[in-house]
Amino acid sequence: MSRPVTGTTSTAPTARQVWTRVRGAALVLALVLAGGLALATIRSADSHGALDPRSAEPHGSRAVAELLKARGVTVTLATTLAEATAPADTGTTLLVTTPDLLTDTQQAALRSAMEGSTGRTVLVGAGSASLSTLAPGVAGAPSAPVRERAPACTLPAATRAGSVDLGGERYETSPGTTAEACYRADGLPTLLRLPDTGSGTGDTVLLGSPDILYNSRLDQRGNASLALQLLGSRPHLVWYLPSLSDASATDDTPADGTTGNFLALIPSGWLWGTLQLALAAVLAALWRSRRLGPLVTEHLPVALRASEATEGRARLYRKANARDRASSVLRTATRTRLAPLLGVPVQDAHSPDRLLPALSARLPETTADPGNLLFGPAPADDAALIRLADQLDALEREVRTS
């Protein structure tokens, strides 16, 4: 026999229960964050971006920079436009890693420096956003995949290097433009050399993709040979990595439409990792969430008297001040029981137009208002709810005895 309930009950989980459920996931998340921060701290001193001559990562360029230094070439890293354009002379090669990130103002200043120099300028991955300014007479074409390609030209550096890994941007020259085109993809070159036109301007080399400069590809095919010949033809190499910290970059927006916001500084790998973690969190929430399906019967572990279930439900209604819900349950049950006694179909038991006329015909002189009892408003307080329950019982007894 179960004991009577002496206090109020609640199905809401307590704070202790909530913490017990989530502490495992919170601990795992804290460990992941701590590990990520530790790993980022350890690697931050030696890790740099792609094409950085200081980086030993697969997409870094430390290997080619060290080879150039071993051959007597002075390599200077520049992160601002002023540093990149200062040593513009016949003994200098200027490598611009991402020319499309330069703003219109920066491109114009760089073009002016190129026109006043007799050195070489190498533009890596230059697209339509920068070609019109930095390489007049050349237009970009849809990119091609990076793969092994043969020179198919007479450029000495290309013929000595042989097959290399090239692709990316392809280039088209306008009529009258003199250029040496190599490593074609579907008929269009991925390496283009624009020679000195005789006006004092040094030659310009357009490289469709940066793969031959990567540490991971330098020892494959003729990549190292071509990279060293293109970048090591002069005794001084200025390696220009455009940076958002450059004061000249704040004059206007980059030519490719990007802005210098915080998200632009986050590597794409971290963005994809965050997206995957968010997707995993959503899937975990769907997995652990409550599924609202159809009701199923369940055998109770103990015998529970109907009076105890009624009392427990009544306490829940009282705790929530749900007098409207309680009165609706009482009236619905009474109408359902009265309908068969009055000869009204059960499906019409909750229709005042069908139930009330039958009740009036059965009890023509009843003192209570049956319409207000069976279909009236919710009681204003607990006393009115108790009075309503008594009146409904009395009305049902009166119908049964009439």
C-alpha positions as CSV (number, residue, x, y, z in Angstrom):
1,M,0.0,0.0,0.0
2,S,1.4,3.3,-1.0
3,R,1.8,6.2,1.4
4,P,-0.3,9.3,1.0
5,V,1.4,12.3,-0.6
6,T,2.1,14.9,2.1
7,G,3.6,17.7,0.0
8,T,3.6,19.2,-3.5
9,T,5.3,17.4,-6.3
10,S,7.1,18.7,-9.4
11,T,8.4,17.1,-12.6
12,A,10.9,19.9,-13.3
13,P,14.5,18.8,-12.8
14,T,16.4,20.4,-10.0
15,A,19.7,22.3,-10.6
16,R,21.6,19.4,-9.2
17,Q,20.0,17.0,-11.7
18,V,20.7,19.3,-14.6
19,W,24.4,19.6,-13.6
20,T,24.6,15.8,-13.2
21,R,23.3,15.4,-16.8
22,V,25.5,18.0,-18.5
23,R,28.8,17.8,-16.5
24,G,30.2,15.1,-18.7
25,A,29.7,17.1,-21.9
26,A,30.9,20.3,-20.2
27,L,34.1,18.5,-19.1
28,V,34.8,17.2,-22.6
29,L,34.2,20.7,-24.1
30,A,36.5,22.3,-21.6
31,L,39.2,19.7,-22.4
32,V,38.9,20.3,-26.1
33,L,39.1,24.0,-25.7
34,A,42.1,23.7,-23.4
35,G,43.9,21.4,-25.8
36,G,43.2,23.7,-28.7
37,L,44.5,26.7,-26.9
38,A,47.6,24.8,-25.8
39,L,48.3,23.5,-29.3
40,A,47.8,26.9,-30.8
41,T,50.1,28.4,-28.3
42,I,52.8,25.8,-28.9
43,R,52.6,26.1,-32.7
44,S,52.1,29.9,-32.9
45,A,55.8,30.6,-32.7
46,D,56.8,28.5,-35.7
47,S,53.5,28.6,-37.7
48,H,52.9,31.2,-40.4
49,G,50.5,31.6,-43.3
50,A,50.7,30.1,-46.8
51,L,53.6,31.2,-49.0
52,D,55.4,32.6,-46.0
53,P,59.2,32.2,-46.5
54,R,59.4,31.6,-42.7
55,S,56.9,28.8,-42.6
56,A,57.9,25.1,-42.6
57,E,54.3,24.0,-43.0
58,P,53.3,22.1,-46.2
59,H,51.9,25.3,-47.8
60,G,54.7,27.5,-46.5
61,S,57.7,28.5,-48.6
62,R,60.7,28.3,-46.3
63,A,62.4,25.6,-48.4
64,V,62.6,27.7,-51.6
65,A,63.7,30.8,-49.5
66,E,66.5,28.8,-48.0
67,L,67.6,27.5,-51.4
68,L,67.7,31.0,-52.7
69,K,69.8,32.2,-49.8
70,A,72.2,29.3,-50.3
71,R,72.7,30.6,-53.9
72,G,73.6,34.1,-52.7
73,V,70.2,35.7,-53.2
74,T,69.2,38.1,-50.4
75,V,65.5,37.5,-49.4
76,T,63.7,40.3,-47.7
77,L,60.2,39.8,-46.3
78,A,57.8,42.8,-46.8
79,T,54.4,43.1,-45.3
80,T,53.6,46.7,-46.3
81,L,53.5,48.3,-49.7
82,A,56.1,50.8,-48.8
83,E,58.6,48.0,-47.9
84,A,57.8,46.2,-51.1
85,T,58.3,49.1,-53.5
86,A,61.3,50.7,-51.8
87,P,64.2,48.7,-53.4
88,A,62.9,48.9,-57.0
89,D,66.1,48.7,-59.0
90,T,67.6,46.5,-61.7
91,G,69.0,44.0,-59.2
92,T,65.6,43.3,-57.5
93,T,62.9,40.7,-58.0
94,L,59.6,41.6,-56.4
95,L,57.3,38.6,-55.6
96,V,53.7,39.5,-54.8
97,T,52.0,36.5,-53.4
98,T,48.3,37.6,-53.5
99,P,47.9,40.6,-55.8
100,D,44.1,40.3,-55.8
101,L,44.0,41.2,-52.1
102,L,45.5,44.7,-52.8
103,T,43.1,47.6,-52.9
104,D,42.7,49.8,-56.0
105,T,45.0,52.4,-54.4
106,Q,47.6,49.9,-53.6
107,Q,47.5,48.4,-57.1
108,A,48.0,51.8,-58.6
109,A,51.0,52.6,-56.4
110,L,52.5,49.2,-57.1
111,R,52.1,49.7,-60.9
112,S,53.8,53.1,-60.6
113,A,56.7,51.4,-58.8
114,M,56.9,48.7,-61.5
115,E,57.0,51.3,-64.3
116,G,60.0,52.9,-62.6
117,S,61.9,49.7,-62.1
118,T,64.1,47.6,-64.3
119,G,63.8,44.6,-62.1
120,R,61.4,41.7,-62.3
121,T,57.9,41.4,-60.8
122,V,56.4,38.0,-60.2
123,L,52.6,38.0,-59.6
124,V,51.3,34.8,-58.1
125,G,47.6,33.9,-58.8
126,A,46.8,37.3,-60.2
127,G,43.1,37.3,-61.4
128,S,40.7,39.7,-63.1
129,A,40.7,41.8,-59.9
130,S,44.3,42.9,-60.4
131,L,45.3,42.1,-64.0
132,S,43.8,45.3,-65.6
133,T,46.1,47.5,-63.4
134,L,49.2,45.3,-62.9
135,A,49.3,43.6,-66.3
136,P,47.6,45.8,-68.9
137,G,46.8,43.9,-72.0
138,V,46.2,40.6,-70.2
139,A,42.8,39.2,-69.1
140,G,42.0,36.3,-66.8
141,A,40.2,33.1,-67.9
142,P,38.5,30.5,-65.8
143,S,41.0,28.6,-63.7
144,A,42.3,25.1,-64.4
145,P,43.2,22.3,-61.9
146,V,46.8,22.1,-60.8
147,R,48.6,19.1,-62.3
148,E,51.8,18.2,-64.1
149,R,52.2,20.3,-67.3
150,A,54.9,20.5,-70.0
151,P,56.4,23.8,-70.9
152,A,55.4,23.9,-74.6
153,C,57.3,27.2,-75.0
154,T,60.8,28.6,-75.6
155,L,61.2,30.5,-72.3
156,P,64.7,29.3,-71.1
157,A,63.6,28.9,-67.4
158,A,60.7,26.7,-68.5
159,T,62.6,24.6,-70.9
160,R,65.3,23.9,-68.3
161,A,62.8,23.1,-65.6
162,G,60.7,20.8,-67.8
163,S,57.3,19.6,-66.5
164,V,56.1,21.3,-63.3
165,D,52.9,21.4,-61.2
166,L,50.9,24.4,-62.5
167,G,47.3,25.4,-63.0
168,G,45.1,27.9,-61.4
169,E,44.6,31.2,-63.3
170,R,44.8,31.1,-67.1
171,Y,45.7,34.2,-69.1
172,E,44.7,35.7,-72.5
173,T,46.6,38.5,-74.1
174,S,45.1,41.2,-76.3
175,P,46.2,41.6,-79.9
176,G,49.6,43.4,-80.1
177,T,50.7,42.3,-76.6
178,T,54.1,40.6,-76.6
179,A,54.4,37.7,-74.2
180,E,55.9,34.3,-73.7
181,A,53.2,31.7,-72.8
182,C,54.0,28.4,-71.1
183,Y,52.4,25.5,-69.4
184,R,49.1,25.7,-71.3
185,A,45.8,24.4,-69.9
186,D,43.1,23.9,-72.6
187,G,45.1,26.2,-74.9
188,L,45.7,29.1,-72.5
189,P,48.9,29.5,-70.5
190,T,49.2,29.3,-66.7
191,L,52.6,31.0,-66.9
192,L,53.0,34.2,-68.8
193,R,56.1,36.5,-69.1
194,L,55.6,40.0,-70.3
195,P,59.1,41.3,-71.4
196,D,60.5,44.8,-71.0
197,T,58.9,47.0,-73.6
198,G,62.0,49.2,-73.8
199,S,60.5,52.0,-71.6
200,G,62.6,51.1,-68.6
201,T,60.0,48.7,-67.2
202,G,61.3,45.4,-66.0
203,D,59.7,42.1,-67.1
204,T,56.6,40.8,-65.4
205,V,55.9,37.1,-64.8
206,L,52.3,35.9,-64.1
207,L,52.2,32.6,-62.3
208,G,48.7,31.0,-62.3
209,S,49.1,29.0,-59.1
210,P,51.6,29.1,-56.2
211,D,52.1,25.3,-56.0
212,I,55.7,25.3,-57.2
213,L,56.6,27.5,-54.2
214,Y,55.1,25.2,-51.6
215,N,57.4,23.1,-49.3
216,S,55.3,20.0,-50.0
217,R,55.7,20.2,-53.8
218,L,59.2,21.8,-54.2
219,D,61.0,18.4,-54.6
220,Q,58.5,17.1,-57.2
221,R,59.3,17.3,-61.0
222,G,60.9,20.6,-62.0
223,N,59.2,22.7,-59.5
224,A,62.3,23.7,-57.6
225,S,64.2,24.5,-60.8
226,L,61.5,26.8,-62.2
227,A,61.0,28.5,-58.8
228,L,64.7,29.2,-58.4
229,Q,65.1,30.5,-61.9
230,L,62.1,32.8,-61.7
231,L,62.9,34.2,-58.2
232,G,66.7,34.0,-58.3
233,S,67.5,35.8,-61.5
234,R,68.5,38.9,-59.5
235,P,70.6,39.2,-56.4
236,H,67.9,40.6,-54.3
237,L,64.4,39.2,-53.7
238,V,61.6,41.1,-52.0
239,W,58.9,38.7,-50.8
240,Y,55.8,40.7,-50.5
241,L,52.9,39.3,-48.3
242,P,50.0,41.7,-48.4
243,S,48.8,42.4,-44.9
244,L,45.7,44.0,-43.4
245,S,47.9,45.7,-40.9
246,D,49.3,47.8,-43.8
247,A,48.2,51.4,-43.4
248,S,47.7,51.7,-47.2
249,A,45.1,48.9,-47.1
250,T,42.7,51.1,-45.1
251,D,42.2,53.6,-47.9
252,D,39.6,51.5,-49.7
253,T,38.4,47.9,-49.9
254,P,40.4,45.2,-51.6
255,A,39.9,44.7,-55.3
256,D,38.4,41.2,-54.8
257,G,35.6,42.6,-52.6
258,T,36.8,41.3,-49.2
259,T,36.9,43.5,-46.2
260,G,39.4,43.7,-43.4
261,N,37.2,42.3,-40.7
262,F,37.9,39.8,-38.0
263,L,36.6,36.8,-40.0
264,A,39.1,37.6,-42.8
265,L,41.9,36.9,-40.4
266,I,40.7,33.5,-39.4
267,P,42.1,30.6,-41.5
268,S,39.6,28.7,-43.5
269,G,40.4,25.5,-41.5
270,W,39.2,27.0,-38.3
271,L,36.0,28.2,-39.9
272,W,35.3,24.7,-41.3
273,G,36.2,23.2,-37.9
274,T,33.7,25.5,-36.1
275,L,31.0,24.6,-38.6
276,Q,31.6,20.9,-38.0
277,L,31.5,21.3,-34.3
278,A,28.2,23.3,-34.6
279,L,26.7,20.5,-36.8
280,A,27.9,17.9,-34.2
281,A,26.2,19.9,-31.4
282,V,22.9,20.1,-33.4
283,L,23.0,16.3,-34.1
284,A,23.8,15.6,-30.4
285,A,20.9,17.8,-29.3
286,L,18.5,16.0,-31.7
287,W,19.8,12.7,-30.4
288,R,19.3,13.6,-26.7
289,S,16.2,15.6,-27.1
290,R,12.8,14.4,-25.9
291,R,10.8,12.7,-28.6
292,L,7.1,13.5,-28.5
293,G,5.4,10.5,-29.9
294,P,2.0,8.8,-29.3
295,L,1.1,7.8,-25.7
296,V,1.9,4.2,-24.7
297,T,0.5,2.2,-21.9
298,E,2.9,1.3,-19.1
299,H,2.5,-1.1,-16.2
300,L,2.9,0.7,-12.9
301,P,5.4,-0.9,-10.5
302,V,2.9,-0.7,-7.7
303,A,-0.9,-0.7,-7.4
304,L,-2.2,2.8,-7.4
305,R,-5.7,3.6,-6.2
306,A,-7.8,5.8,-8.4
307,S,-8.4,8.2,-5.6
308,E,-4.7,8.8,-5.2
309,A,-4.3,9.5,-8.9
310,T,-7.2,12.0,-8.7
311,E,-5.7,13.7,-5.7
312,G,-2.3,13.9,-7.3
313,R,-3.8,15.4,-10.5
314,A,-5.8,17.9,-8.4
315,R,-2.7,19.0,-6.6
316,L,-1.0,19.7,-9.9
317,Y,-4.0,21.8,-11.0
318,R,-4.0,23.7,-7.8
319,K,-0.3,24.4,-7.9
320,A,-0.6,25.8,-11.4
321,N,-3.8,27.7,-10.5
322,A,-5.4,26.0,-13.5
323,R,-9.0,26.4,-12.4
324,D,-10.1,26.9,-16.0
325,R,-8.5,23.5,-17.0
326,A,-10.0,21.8,-13.9
327,S,-13.5,23.1,-14.5
328,S,-13.3,22.1,-18.1
329,V,-12.3,18.6,-17.2
330,L,-15.2,18.4,-14.7
331,R,-17.8,19.8,-17.2
332,T,-16.6,17.6,-20.0
333,A,-16.8,14.4,-17.9
334,T,-20.3,15.4,-16.7
335,R,-21.6,16.1,-20.2
336,T,-20.2,12.8,-21.4
337,R,-22.0,10.9,-18.7
338,L,-25.3,12.8,-19.1
339,A,-25.6,12.4,-22.9
340,P,-26.5,8.7,-22.9
341,L,-29.0,9.3,-20.0
342,L,-30.8,12.0,-22.1
343,G,-30.8,10.1,-25.3
344,V,-28.2,12.3,-27.0
345,P,-25.4,10.8,-29.1
346,V,-22.0,10.9,-27.4
347,Q,-20.5,12.9,-30.3
348,D,-23.1,15.6,-29.6
349,A,-22.6,15.7,-25.8
350,H,-20.5,18.9,-26.0
351,S,-23.0,20.8,-28.2
352,P,-25.2,23.2,-26.2
353,D,-27.8,23.1,-29.0
354,R,-28.3,19.4,-28.6
355,L,-27.6,18.7,-25.0
356,L,-29.4,21.6,-23.2
357,P,-32.9,21.1,-24.9
358,A,-32.8,17.4,-23.9
359,L,-31.9,18.3,-20.4
360,S,-34.6,20.9,-20.1
361,A,-37.2,18.4,-21.3
362,R,-36.0,15.9,-18.7
363,L,-35.8,18.4,-15.8
364,P,-38.3,21.2,-16.6
365,E,-38.3,22.6,-13.0
366,T,-34.7,22.4,-12.0
367,T,-33.5,25.3,-9.8
368,A,-30.0,25.5,-11.2
369,D,-29.1,27.0,-14.6
370,P,-27.9,23.9,-16.6
371,G,-26.4,26.1,-19.3
372,N,-24.2,28.0,-16.9
373,L,-23.2,24.7,-15.1
374,L,-22.3,22.7,-18.1
375,F,-20.9,25.5,-20.5
376,G,-20.3,28.5,-18.2
377,P,-17.1,30.5,-17.5
378,A,-14.2,29.3,-15.4
379,P,-14.6,29.7,-11.6
380,A,-13.0,32.8,-10.1
381,D,-11.5,31.1,-7.0
382,D,-11.1,27.7,-5.4
383,A,-14.3,28.0,-3.5
384,A,-16.3,28.6,-6.7
385,L,-14.6,25.5,-8.2
386,I,-15.6,23.3,-5.3
387,R,-19.1,24.7,-5.5
388,L,-19.2,23.9,-9.3
389,A,-18.1,20.3,-8.6
390,D,-20.9,19.9,-6.0
391,Q,-23.5,21.4,-8.4
392,L,-22.5,19.1,-11.3
393,D,-22.8,16.1,-9.0
394,A,-26.2,17.2,-7.8
395,L,-27.3,17.7,-11.5
396,E,-26.2,14.3,-12.5
397,R,-27.9,12.6,-9.5
398,E,-31.1,14.5,-10.4
399,V,-31.0,13.3,-14.0
400,R,-30.4,9.7,-12.9
401,T,-33.3,9.7,-10.4
402,S,-35.8,11.5,-12.6
